[in-house]
């Protein structure tokens, strides 16, 4: 993983929020992210595609829905950056996490939006 490319991928607020939410929740679908971020699906999908191109995220298809997770093969230094950023900046995601919590438990969220 090239550190310049890694940090460029994190330089956009929407991408950073998506990545930190996915890192916190372990896996999220596009519909969950659009609800949490209060953004339109094309915008969120475009940013997720960029994170996937940088090999920071992986996706999996379940029916018509696509779920995203952090690439487990990220170098340890990159995982540490994500961990430190999340732990040190939970207030940055407070509103987004609140929106996810209002969706209910994870299985209910998956059934409700996916």
TORPA-4810 file (N, C-alpha, C, O; in nm, 3 decimals):
<nodes>
NODE_1_0.085_-0.118_0.000_0.000_0.000_0.000_0.089_0.123_0.000_0.176_0.140_0.086_X
NODE_2_0.066_0.208_-0.096_0.139_0.333_-0.109_0.079_0.435_-0.011_-0.040_0.465_-0.021_X
NODE_3_0.158_0.490_0.084_0.102_0.583_0.182_0.045_0.710_0.119_-0.051_0.765_0.171_X
NODE_4_0.103_0.757_0.010_0.050_0.877_-0.055_-0.091_0.849_-0.106_-0.183_0.929_-0.083_X
NODE_5_-0.109_0.737_-0.175_-0.241_0.700_-0.226_-0.340_0.679_-0.112_-0.456_0.720_-0.121_X
NODE_6_-0.295_0.615_-0.004_-0.380_0.590_0.112_-0.433_0.721_0.168_-0.554_0.735_0.190_X
NODE_7_-0.345_0.817_0.191_-0.388_0.944_0.249_-0.470_1.027_0.151_-0.559_1.101_0.194_X
NODE_8_-0.442_1.018_0.023_-0.525_1.088_-0.076_-0.668_1.033_-0.072_-0.764_1.108_-0.084_X
NODE_9_-0.680_0.903_-0.056_-0.813_0.842_-0.049_-0.889_0.889_0.074_-1.012_0.895_0.071_X
NODE_10_-0.819_0.921_0.180_-0.885_0.966_0.303_-0.909_1.117_0.306_-0.969_1.168_0.400_X
NODE_11_-0.862_1.189_0.204_-0.865_1.335_0.209_-1.003_1.396_0.186_-1.022_1.515_0.210_X
NODE_12_-1.099_1.318_0.141_-1.234_1.368_0.121_-1.320_1.331_0.241_-1.315_1.218_0.290_X
NODE_13_-1.400_1.426_0.289_-1.480_1.403_0.410_-1.579_1.288_0.393_-1.595_1.206_0.484_X
NODE_14_-1.645_1.280_0.280_-1.742_1.172_0.259_-1.672_1.036_0.260_-1.721_0.942_0.322_X
NODE_15_-1.558_1.026_0.192_-1.485_0.899_0.191_-1.437_0.864_0.331_-1.445_0.748_0.373_X
NODE_16_-1.388_0.964_0.404_-1.340_0.938_0.541_-1.453_0.891_0.630_-1.437_0.795_0.705_X
NODE_17_-1.568_0.957_0.622_-1.683_0.915_0.703_-1.727_0.773_0.666_-1.752_0.690_0.754_X
NODE_18_-1.737_0.745_0.535_-1.774_0.609_0.492_-1.678_0.506_0.550_-1.720_0.405_0.607_X
NODE_19_-1.551_0.533_0.534_-1.450_0.437_0.578_-1.455_0.417_0.729_-1.450_0.303_0.775_X
NODE_20_-1.464_0.524_0.805_-1.467_0.511_0.951_-1.595_0.443_0.999_-1.592_0.366_1.094_X
NODE_21_-1.707_0.470_0.934_-1.831_0.401_0.970_-1.821_0.252_0.941_-1.861_0.169_1.023_X
NODE_22_-1.766_0.218_0.826_-1.749_0.076_0.791_-1.651_0.012_0.888_-1.674_-0.100_0.934_X
NODE_23_-1.543_0.081_0.920_-1.444_0.028_1.014_-1.509_0.005_1.150_-1.484_-0.098_1.214_X
NODE_24_-1.592_0.097_1.195_-1.660_0.085_1.324_-1.762_-0.029_1.325_-1.771_-0.105_1.421_X
NODE_25_-1.839_-0.040_1.217_-1.948_-0.139_1.210_-1.905_-0.273_1.151_-1.980_-0.370_1.157_X
NODE_26_-1.786_-0.279_1.095_-1.728_-0.396_1.032_-1.777_-0.421_0.890_-1.700_-0.466_0.806_X
NODE_27_-1.903_-0.393_0.863_-1.957_-0.409_0.728_-2.086_-0.328_0.719_-2.169_-0.331_0.810_X
NODE_28_-2.101_-0.256_0.608_-2.223_-0.179_0.584_-2.259_-0.187_0.436_-2.172_-0.201_0.351_X
NODE_29_-2.389_-0.177_0.408_-2.433_-0.171_0.269_-2.451_-0.024_0.230_-2.453_0.064_0.315_X
NODE_30_-2.463_-0.001_0.103_-2.477_0.134_0.051_-2.598_0.203_0.113_-2.590_0.321_0.148_X
NODE_31_-2.709_0.132_0.126_-2.830_0.194_0.180_-2.810_0.240_0.324_-2.864_0.343_0.364_X
NODE_32_-2.733_0.165_0.403_-2.705_0.206_0.540_-2.620_0.333_0.540_-2.642_0.423_0.621_X
NODE_33_-2.523_0.338_0.451_-2.435_0.455_0.445_-2.510_0.579_0.397_-2.488_0.688_0.449_X
NODE_34_-2.599_0.563_0.299_-2.675_0.679_0.253_-2.763_0.733_0.365_-2.777_0.855_0.380_X
NODE_35_-2.821_0.644_0.445_-2.902_0.687_0.559_-2.818_0.754_0.666_-2.858_0.856_0.721_X
NODE_36_-2.704_0.696_0.697_-2.618_0.750_0.803_-2.559_0.884_0.764_-2.545_0.973_0.848_X
NODE_37_-2.525_0.899_0.636_-2.461_1.022_0.590_-2.560_1.126_0.539_-2.526_1.243_0.520_X
NODE_38_-2.685_1.081_0.517_-2.787_1.168_0.459_-2.740_1.224_0.324_-2.751_1.344_0.296_X
NODE_39_-2.687_1.134_0.244_-2.638_1.168_0.110_-2.711_1.081_0.008_-2.770_0.978_0.044_X
NODE_40_-2.708_1.122_-0.116_-2.774_1.044_-0.221_-2.687_0.924_-0.258_-2.564_0.927_-0.246_X
NODE_41_-2.752_0.819_-0.303_-2.684_0.693_-0.334_-2.573_0.708_-0.437_-2.466_0.650_-0.418_X
NODE_42_-2.593_0.782_-0.547_-2.484_0.792_-0.645_-2.356_0.853_-0.586_-2.246_0.809_-0.619_X
NODE_43_-2.371_0.953_-0.500_-2.253_1.015_-0.439_-2.180_0.916_-0.349_-2.058_0.903_-0.358_X
NODE_44_-2.254_0.846_-0.264_-2.193_0.749_-0.173_-2.128_0.637_-0.254_-2.015_0.597_-0.224_X
NODE_45_-2.196_0.586_-0.353_-2.141_0.478_-0.436_-2.013_0.520_-0.506_-1.919_0.442_-0.517_X
NODE_46_-2.009_0.644_-0.554_-1.888_0.694_-0.622_-1.769_0.695_-0.525_-1.659_0.655_-0.562_X
NODE_47_-1.792_0.740_-0.403_-1.684_0.744_-0.304_-1.642_0.603_-0.261_-1.524_0.578_-0.240_X
NODE_48_-1.737_0.514_-0.249_-1.704_0.376_-0.214_-1.621_0.311_-0.326_-1.529_0.235_-0.299_X
NODE_49_-1.655_0.342_-0.450_-1.579_0.289_-0.563_-1.434_0.339_-0.558_-1.342_0.263_-0.588_X
NODE_50_-1.414_0.464_-0.520_-1.278_0.516_-0.509_-1.201_0.444_-0.398_-1.084_0.411_-0.416_X
NODE_51_-1.266_0.419_-0.285_-1.200_0.347_-0.176_-1.169_0.203_-0.217_-1.068_0.146_-0.175_X
NODE_52_-1.256_0.145_-0.297_-1.231_0.010_-0.348_-1.115_0.010_-0.447_-1.032_-0.081_-0.445_X
NODE_53_-1.107_0.112_-0.533_-0.996_0.123_-0.628_-0.864_0.137_-0.555_-0.762_0.086_-0.601_X
NODE_54_-0.863_0.205_-0.442_-0.742_0.221_-0.361_-0.710_0.093_-0.282_-0.608_0.086_-0.213_X
NODE_55_-0.798_-0.006_-0.293_-0.785_-0.134_-0.222_-0.793_-0.119_-0.071_-0.738_-0.200_0.003_X
NODE_56_-0.862_-0.015_-0.026_-0.887_0.005_0.117_-1.012_-0.072_0.158_-1.020_-0.124_0.269_X
NODE_57_-1.109_-0.079_0.067_-1.233_-0.152_0.094_-1.246_-0.271_-0.001_-1.193_-0.270_-0.112_X
NODE_58_-1.318_-0.371_0.045_-1.361_-0.483_-0.038_-1.512_-0.485_-0.036_-1.575_-0.435_0.057_X
NODE_59_-1.571_-0.541_-0.139_-1.716_-0.550_-0.143_-1.760_-0.693_-0.167_-1.683_-0.777_-0.214_X
NODE_60_-1.885_-0.718_-0.134_-1.946_-0.847_-0.164_-2.091_-0.821_-0.199_-2.157_-0.733_-0.143_X
NODE_61_-2.138_-0.898_-0.292_-2.277_-0.885_-0.337_-2.363_-0.987_-0.264_-2.326_-1.104_-0.250_X
NODE_62_-2.479_-0.940_-0.219_-2.579_-1.028_-0.160_-2.710_-0.992_-0.228_-2.774_-0.893_-0.192_X
NODE_63_-2.751_-1.072_-0.325_-2.868_-1.037_-0.405_-2.838_-0.911_-0.483_-2.738_-0.904_-0.556_X
NODE_64_-2.925_-0.812_-0.469_-2.903_-0.686_-0.541_-2.823_-0.586_-0.461_-2.795_-0.476_-0.511_X
NODE_65_-2.785_-0.619_-0.338_-2.717_-0.526_-0.249_-2.567_-0.553_-0.243_-2.523_-0.667_-0.258_X
NODE_66_-2.492_-0.447_-0.222_-2.347_-0.458_-0.211_-2.306_-0.413_-0.071_-2.342_-0.304_-0.027_X
NODE_67_-2.230_-0.498_-0.004_-2.181_-0.469_0.130_-2.031_-0.441_0.121_-1.959_-0.503_0.043_X
NODE_68_-1.986_-0.347_0.204_-1.846_-0.306_0.205_-1.784_-0.334_0.341_-1.848_-0.322_0.445_X
NODE_69_-1.655_-0.373_0.336_-1.578_-0.395_0.458_-1.434_-0.350_0.431_-1.391_-0.340_0.316_X
NODE_70_-1.362_-0.323_0.539_-1.223_-0.283_0.526_-1.142_-0.403_0.481_-1.161_-0.514_0.530_X
NODE_71_-1.052_-0.381_0.388_-0.966_-0.486_0.336_-0.880_-0.542_0.450_-0.800_-0.469_0.507_X
NODE_72_-0.895_-0.671_0.483_-0.816_-0.728_0.593_-0.667_-0.736_0.561_-0.586_-0.756_0.651_X
NODE_73_-0.631_-0.720_0.434_-0.490_-0.724_0.394_-0.421_-0.588_0.398_-0.308_-0.574_0.353_X
NODE_74_-0.491_-0.487_0.451_-0.424_-0.357_0.467_-0.301_-0.376_0.555_-0.303_-0.458_0.647_X
NODE_75_-0.195_-0.301_0.528_-0.077_-0.311_0.616_-0.114_-0.266_0.758_-0.207_-0.189_0.779_X
NODE_76_-0.039_-0.316_0.853_-0.067_-0.285_0.993_-0.066_-0.136_1.020_-0.148_-0.087_1.097_X
NODE_77_0.026_-0.061_0.956_0.032_0.083_0.981_-0.098_0.151_0.937_-0.143_0.244_1.003_X
NODE_78_-0.158_0.105_0.827_-0.283_0.164_0.778_-0.398_0.131_0.873_-0.482_0.217_0.902_X
NODE_79_-0.403_0.008_0.921_-0.506_-0.030_1.018_-0.492_0.053_1.146_-0.591_0.094_1.206_X
NODE_80_-0.367_0.077_1.186_-0.342_0.156_1.306_-0.389_0.301_1.287_-0.444_0.361_1.379_X
NODE_81_-0.368_0.356_1.168_-0.416_0.491_1.137_-0.568_0.496_1.149_-0.622_0.589_1.209_X
NODE_82_-0.636_0.398_1.093_-0.782_0.394_1.101_-0.829_0.380_1.245_-0.922_0.449_1.288_X
NODE_83_-0.764_0.292_1.318_-0.801_0.271_1.458_-0.781_0.398_1.541_-0.869_0.439_1.615_X
NODE_84_-0.665_0.460_1.527_-0.635_0.583_1.602_-0.730_0.696_1.563_-0.775_0.772_1.649_X
NODE_85_-0.761_0.707_1.435_-0.851_0.811_1.388_-0.991_0.791_1.445_-1.055_0.886_1.489_X
NODE_86_-1.037_0.667_1.443_-1.171_0.638_1.496_-1.177_0.664_1.646_-1.266_0.735_1.693_X
NODE_87_-1.084_0.608_1.721_-1.085_0.622_1.867_-1.071_0.769_1.909_-1.137_0.813_2.003_X
NODE_88_-0.986_0.842_1.840_-0.961_0.980_1.878_-1.062_1.081_1.828_-1.055_1.199_1.863_X
NODE_89_-1.157_1.035_1.745_-1.250_1.129_1.683_-1.392_1.077_1.676_-1.461_1.099_1.576_X
NODE_90_-1.437_1.010_1.779_-1.573_0.955_1.777_-1.678_1.065_1.760_-1.784_1.040_1.702_X
NODE_91_-1.650_1.184_1.808_-1.747_1.293_1.793_-1.768_1.328_1.645_-1.875_1.377_1.608_X
NODE_92_-1.669_1.304_1.561_-1.678_1.327_1.417_-1.789_1.242_1.356_-1.853_1.283_1.259_X
NODE_93_-1.812_1.122_1.413_-1.912_1.029_1.359_-2.039_1.021_1.441_-2.130_0.945_1.408_X
NODE_94_-2.048_1.097_1.547_-2.159_1.085_1.642_-2.295_1.090_1.573_-2.380_1.004_1.596_X
NODE_95_-2.317_1.190_1.489_-2.447_1.204_1.421_-2.472_1.088_1.325_-2.584_1.038_1.315_X
NODE_96_-2.368_1.045_1.255_-2.383_0.933_1.161_-2.415_0.803_1.234_-2.500_0.726_1.189_X
NODE_97_-2.347_0.778_1.345_-2.374_0.658_1.423_-2.513_0.662_1.483_-2.580_0.559_1.495_X
NODE_98_-2.558_0.779_1.521_-2.694_0.796_1.573_-2.796_0.755_1.466_-2.894_0.687_1.496_X
NODE_99_-2.772_0.798_1.344_-2.861_0.761_1.234_-2.864_0.609_1.214_-2.970_0.552_1.190_X
NODE_100_-2.748_0.545_1.223_-2.743_0.399_1.211_-2.819_0.332_1.325_-2.892_0.235_1.302_X
NODE_101_-2.803_0.381_1.446_-2.873_0.323_1.562_-3.024_0.333_1.546_-3.098_0.244_1.588_X
NODE_102_-3.070_0.441_1.486_-3.215_0.457_1.465_-3.268_0.354_1.366_-3.389_0.330_1.361_X
NODE_103_-3.179_0.293_1.287_-3.221_0.188_1.195_-3.246_0.057_1.267_-3.304_-0.035_1.208_X
NODE_104_-3.206_0.044_1.392_-3.229_-0.078_1.469_-3.109_-0.169_1.470_-3.000_-0.131_1.428_X
NODE_105_-3.130_-0.290_1.520_-3.022_-0.388_1.525_-2.978_-0.423_1.383_-3.054_-0.410_1.288_X
NODE_106_-2.854_-0.468_1.372_-2.798_-0.495_1.239_-2.886_-0.586_1.153_-2.912_-0.551_1.038_X
NODE_107_-2.933_-0.699_1.203_-3.018_-0.782_1.115_-3.143_-0.708_1.071_-3.187_-0.723_0.957_X
NODE_108_-3.201_-0.628_1.160_-3.319_-0.550_1.122_-3.283_-0.445_1.018_-3.360_-0.420_0.926_X
NODE_109_-3.166_-0.383_1.032_-3.122_-0.284_0.934_-3.104_-0.351_0.798_-3.146_-0.297_0.696_X
NODE_110_-3.044_-0.466_0.798_-3.021_-0.536_0.671_-3.153_-0.570_0.606_-3.168_-0.554_0.485_X
NODE_111_-3.251_-0.617_0.683_-3.381_-0.650_0.627_-3.456_-0.525_0.585_-3.527_-0.526_0.484_X
NODE_112_-3.442_-0.417_0.661_-3.516_-0.295_0.632_-3.467_-0.226_0.505_-3.546_-0.173_0.428_X
NODE_113_-3.336_-0.228_0.483_-3.284_-0.151_0.369_-3.238_-0.240_0.256_-3.221_-0.193_0.143_X
NODE_114_-3.218_-0.362_0.282_-3.159_-0.450_0.180_-3.250_-0.564_0.154_-3.219_-0.650_0.070_X
</nodes>
